[in-house]
Amino acid sequence: MIRTVKQLELKRKRVLIRVDFNVPLQNGLVADDFRIRSALPTINYCLDEGASLILMSHLGRPGGMIKQELSLIPVGETLSDLLEMPIKFSEDCVSDDAIDVSRNLMPGEVHLLENLRFHAGETSNDSRLARKLSRHSSLYVNDAFGTAHRAHASNVKVALSSNDKVAGLLMEKEYHYLHQAVTNPKRPLTVILGGAKIGTKLSMIRRFLREADNILIGGGMAFTFLKAQGITVGKSLVEDKMIDTAKGILEKSANSRARLKLPLDFVVAETVPSALSTGEKSRDDLGEDEAGVDIGERTAVQFKKVIDRSATVIWNGPMGIFEVEAFSHGTEAMANTIAEATSRGATTILGGGDTAAAVRKFRHHKKMSHISTGGGSSLALLSGGDLPAIEALEVN
């Protein structure tokens, strides 16, 4: 059983919260504040209940070294703007000065700690670092779903050594949607998979062959399946090492619950850098010098028919190179179709950073039931894998 922050008495308490502020920076500023905004419900709830907060997060992969370009200072500035209040900041997450700031916080104050990964002990799940972090407060909330699949000092060892350990509102929401999607979904359940590689989604594919009603595959990974069927894919992206695996999946799908569908046609280009489409072609007509860069219109229509009959839709991975305008229409069509499904009452769940970025690009991010903040964590949960950070919160 996992307790949540709403089960705690917070008035005049100091609360140590693990958040996921691993956001993209550009020219020293936060380029996308989605993850920061996603943490606001827990932060505001605690403040409204009269607590003072110590927030800790990682940013990037500094490898245990101090790298100023990965400082959380820009994140603190964005958070301050969103909260419409000043916040305190410490340049070292476990220094004596940082601990003193935390212990002297007044109710309603917020203290942001510097990048956890400036200490090598964070990613090695070091007990000593965890004990130092616990000095900020023995009351611990984990709201960083994006790191739940990792066993790190700030989300596992700290939880195990805390007197009170609970999930934040975002963690609770993520677990509810993603766990429910595979254990008790409204049916028909349709899973849409895209992106470049089969390997990262292999466990998910195998599980949903048993659990889903439909699996729709687009993006670069579709070409590995097509090549496994003996279809010429030209210069399209292919994982040659995964050809045999793709063959095995296709063979297994013939006797599985889920109906697996591959694209019927593609937008093609002679070179990706040109950002110019040369038209649409059937999957059987790709030339040796052509590359598929997006699903075609026939495929988008076929996928829409399946989605329109679905009560639950899970989408992970774009249908093409959506960052390029000429190669983005298939992904946009999926975003439109899934937004329409939400409006008619379907449960729609999106996972993966690229998928979330695409939906925001097409301005449909407020039209989905749930957009996960965790790529690896959402894949792990949907695939039936372990989430060490959630296990550390469990109370027997």
N, C-alpha and C positions, 0 to 999 in steps of 0.2 A: 504494500500500500504506500502511495506517495501523498504526503501532506502538501498543502499549498499555503502561500503567504496569507491567505484570508483566514487561516486557522490560528494565526499568531496574534498575541497582544503586542501592539507596536508603539503605543503611546510612550513617549520619552525614551525609546529604545534606539540604540545604534544598530544598524543593519548592514552587514557586508553582502553586497550583491555582485555576483558574477554576471556581467552582461556581455553581449557580443557586439562590440564596436569596431569590428574588423571591416572597415569601410574603405572604398577607394579614395585616394587623395589625388588632387591635380593642382599643381602650382601652389602647394602648401595649404590647400583648402579641401574640405570634404566635397567630393564630386557627386556622391549619392548617399543621402541620409536615411535610406529605407530601414536599415538595421537600428539606427538610433531611434527613429520614430517608433519602431516595433517594441522597444523597451519602455516607452513612456507610460503605458498603462500600469506596469508594476511600479515604476518610479513614482508616478503621481499618486497611486493608491497608498504607498508607504508614507509619502509626505502628508497626504490628507489625514492619515491615521496618527500623525504626530511624531513620526520617527525622524531620525537623522540618518543619512545614507553615505556609505562608502562604496563607490563603484570601482570595479576592477575589470580590465579587459586586455586582450592582446591586440596587436595590429601588425599584420604582415609576418615575415619570417626573418627577424634580425639575427637568429642563431645564437642567442645568449649574449649578444654584444649590444652596446648602446649605439643606436643609429638615429641621429636627430631627424632624418627624413621620415622615420616611423614613430615619431613622438605622437602621443595622444593629445597634445595641446590643441591642434585644429578641431579635434573631436569635442574637446571641452568647450571650445568657443561656440560650436554648433549646438551642443546640448544646452548651453547657457541661453542661447537665443530661443531655442524651442521651449525651455522652461520659463523663459522671461524672468530670469533671476540670476544673480552672480553665483558662481560655484568656486570651490577651493580646488587647488591642484597641487600634487606633490610630485617631484621629479624622480623619486625612487619609491617603488611600491611598498618596500619593507624597511625603509630607514627609520631611525628613532624619531626624526622630525615628522615623518608621515604618520607614525603611530600617535604622536602627541596631537597632531591636527585632528585625527579621528576621535581621540578620547575627549577632546575639548569642543566637539561639535554641539551646537544647540539644536533642538527640535526644528525641523524644516530646512536644515542646511545639508548641502551635498558636497562630498569630497571625492574627486576623481583621482585615481592613482595612475602613475605612469605605466607604460607598456609592460605587461607581465613577462613577455618574452625577452626583455632585456636581461633577464636572469635565466641561465641555462636550466635551472631546476624546474622551471615551469613545465617544459615539454617532457622532462624525464620523471615527472610525478614525484618530485623530491619531498620527503617528509619535513626536512628542515625548512624549506621555503614555505611549505604549507603551515607549519607552526608559526612562522613569522607573520604570515598573512592573517592567521587566526587571532593575532594580537589586536587587530582592528576591531573585532567583535566576535563573540561566540555564537551570535545569531546569524545564520547563513542562508541566503536565498540564491538559488541558481536559476537564472533566466536566460542563459546562453545556449539555446538549443543548437546553434551552429557548431558548437564544440562538443556536443554530447557524445559523439562517437569516439572521442579521444580521452584517454586516461591521463589527465594533467594535474598538476599540483592544485590549481585554483578551482577545479571542478570535481575532483575525486578525493584527494587527500585532505583538503580543507573540509569537505563535507563529512568525511569519516571522523574528523577530530572535533566537529562542532557539537555543541549542546543541543541546538535546534537547527535542523536542516530541512528546508522546504523548497518546493518549486515555485517559480514566479508565474505570473499570469500568461506570459508568452510561452513558457515551457509547457504549461498545462494545456494551452490551446493547440500547440504543435502536436503534442502527444495524443490529444483527443482526436484531432482530424486524421492524422496519419495512422494511428493504431486502429481507429474505427474503420478506416478505409479498407483494411485487409481482414479484420476479424468479424465485422458485421456490416458490410456495405449495403446500401440500397442498390438493387439491381434493375437493369443490366449494369455491370461495372466495365468501363472501358478505360484502358491504359494507353496513352500516347507516348511513344518514346522517340526521341530524336537526338541531335548532337552528333559528334564525330565517331565515337568509339563504342563498340559492343562491350569491351572488357569491363568498363566502369559500371555497366548496367546488367552484367551477366546474371548475377544472383537475383536481381529484380525480375528479369525476363523468365527465368526458370520458375520462380515462385508464382508469377502471375499466369503462366501457362496453366497452372492448377487452379488459381483463385479467380481470375478475371473471366469475363465473357468475351471480350475483344481486346486484342493488342494491335495497335496501329503503329507502324514503324516508318519514320521518315528521317530526314537529315543524312549526314554522311554515312551513318551506320547501315543505312538501307543498301548501299552498294556492296558491302561485304556479303550480305545475304543474297543479293542478286548474282554476284559472281559465284557464290556457292551453288547456285542453280544452273550455272553454265552460261549466264547471260553476259554479253559484252558490255562493259561499263566504261570503256575508253580511259580517259585520264581522271576519272572520278576518284574520290578518296576511298581507299580500301585498306582494311587491316588484313594483310595476307596471312599473318600468323593465326588469325581467327577464322579462316575459311572452314576448316574442319569442324570447329565449334559451331559455326553458323549452320553447317550441314546437319549436325546433330540436333540443333534446336528446331530446324525445319522438319526433320523426320519425327521428332517428338510431338510437334504441334499437330501432326495429323491425327493423333489419338488423345489430344488434350482437351480440356474443357474450353479453353480460349480459342477463338478464331483469329489467327494471325494474318494480318493483311499488310502487303508491301505496296509501295507506290506504283501506279500505272504509267505515270509520265513524269517528266522533269523539265524544268527550265535549264537550258544548257548554255555554256560559254566556252570559247576557245581557250581563254586564260582567265583565271580568277582576278588577278591584279587589274585587268582591263575594266572591271566593274560593268561590263557590257554583256547583255544577253543576246544570243543569236537566235532565240526563239524557244519553242517547246517541242519535245519529241517523246514518242512512246518509249517505254523502257527497253523495248526490243530493237530500237532504231538508233541507239547512241553510236556515234562514229568513234574511231580509234583516237582522233585528235580532239574530242570533245569531253567536257566534264559536266556532270550534273551538279547544279549549285542550289537547287530549290525544288520542292515538289511542284508539279504542274497543276493546271486547272482541273483536269479529270480526277486527279488524286484528291484534291481539296474537296470536290463534290462528293466523291466516294466516302471520304472520312467524315464529312458533314452528315451524311445519311446515318452513319453508325452512331455518331455523337448525339444526334437528334433523338435517337431511341434510348439513350442511356440515362440512368438515374444518378450514377456516380461517374465522374471523369477525373482521372489522374493524368497530369501532363508533366513530363520531364524531358526537356531538350528541344531546341528549335528545329524547324523543318528544313532550314537552309541557312545560308550565310546572311542572316537577317540584318547585320550591320551595314550591308551594302544595299542601297535602295532597290536596285534592279533584281536582287536575289532575296527580297524580304516578303514577297507577296504571299507565299505559302504559309509562313509563320503568322503573318497578319490575318490570313483567312482562318487559321486555327484559333487565334485569339478572339476573333469576332464570333466564331461558332460557339466557343466555350462560354463567352460572355452571355450569348443568347440562351445557352443551356442553363446558366445560373439564374437568369431572369424567369425561366419557366419552372424553377424549383429544383433543378439538379444540384447535387453537391459537387463542387469543382475545386480540385486541389492541385496546386502548382508547386513544383520543386526544382531546385537548381538555379544558380545565379544567372545563367544566360536566359533561361525561360522567364524569370522574374524581370530581367532587364528588357526583354522583348515586349512583355505585356505592358510595362510602364511606357516604353517607346510608343506603343499604339494606343496608350491612354485607356487601357481596360483594367488597370490594377485594382480599381475600386469595384469592379464588377465580378470578382471571383469570390468563392466562399472562403478560400484560404490560400495565401501565398507563403510558402515556407521560407524561413530565413536561413535554413541550413541545407546546403547541397549534399555533403557527405552524410550528415546525420539523417536527412530525409531518406536518402537511398538505403542507409543501413536499417532504418526502422521499417521501411516498406519491403525490404528484402528479408526481414526476419532476423537481422543481425543484432549483435549486442550494442547497447548504449551504456558504457561504463558510468557516465555522469548521472544518468537516471537511476541506475542500479545503486549508486552511492547514496541516493536520497531515500531509498526504500526503507520502510520501517516494518520489521517483522511483527 
